[in-house]
Amino acid sequence: MSKQIATFDDLRDAVMAYRLPRVLIAAFELDLFTAIGTDVWTIPDLAREMKVSERGLAILCRNLAMAGVSNFGWAMK
């Protein structure tokens, strides 16, 4: 039986429960963690290296940081 969404907090929790797996899947599909390795990157440099959209990569890294997956704050230049 699924829990009924009765409040805004319930809605936010439901959205977040779906969002984190999608963010992780996107990072794995792009092989983001391998690309980062142990180096320090700026978003523009990493996007160029990975041949992906700078804006999209920034959004993905920001979502990973908000989820507490890793500290991507260093790359937000």
N, C-alpha and C positions, 0 to 999 in steps of 0.2 A: 504494500500500500504506500502510495507516495504522499508526502506531506503537502497540505494545502498552503498556498501562498496567501497569507492574510495581511501582511504588513510590508512596508517598504524594505525593512531589514531582511525579511524572508525573500523578497525579490532579488535584492542585492546578493544575498548568499547563494541563491540559485544561479544567478548569472556568473558569479565568481567561480562556482563549482565547475561550470562548463568552460570558462575562459582559460584557467590555468592549464588544463590538459592541451588545449589548442595552441597556446603559446609555447609549451614544451615541445609539442609535435612539430611546430614550425621551426623551432631552433634546431631540433634533431634533423629534420629534413634538409635544412640548409647546411648542416654540419658546422653550425656556428661555434660550438665549443672547441672543436678541433681547429677551426680557422683562428680562433683567438689564441689558443695554446697558452703559453706563459708570457706572451708579449703584451705590451700596453699599446692600445690602439685608440685613435680617434674614430668617430663614426665615419667621417668622409674617407679616411684611409682604408678602414676595414671594408666599407661598402665597395670601394674601388677594387680591393683585393678579391672580394667574393663575387664581384660583378652583379651586385644587387642594388636596389633602390636605396639611396641614403635615407630618405624619409621613412621608408618601410623598416629598415634596419634600426633606426633610432626608436621607432615605435615598439619594435620587438624587444630591444634591449631595455627600454623603459619599463615595459610590462614584466620582463624577467626580474628587474630590480625591485619593482613594487611587490612582486610575489615572494621576494626574499630568496630567490634561487641563487643569486650571486650578486656581487657588488659590481654593477655595470656603470656606476656613477663616473668612474674614471674615463669612460669612453664618450661621455656626453658633451664633447667640445664642439 
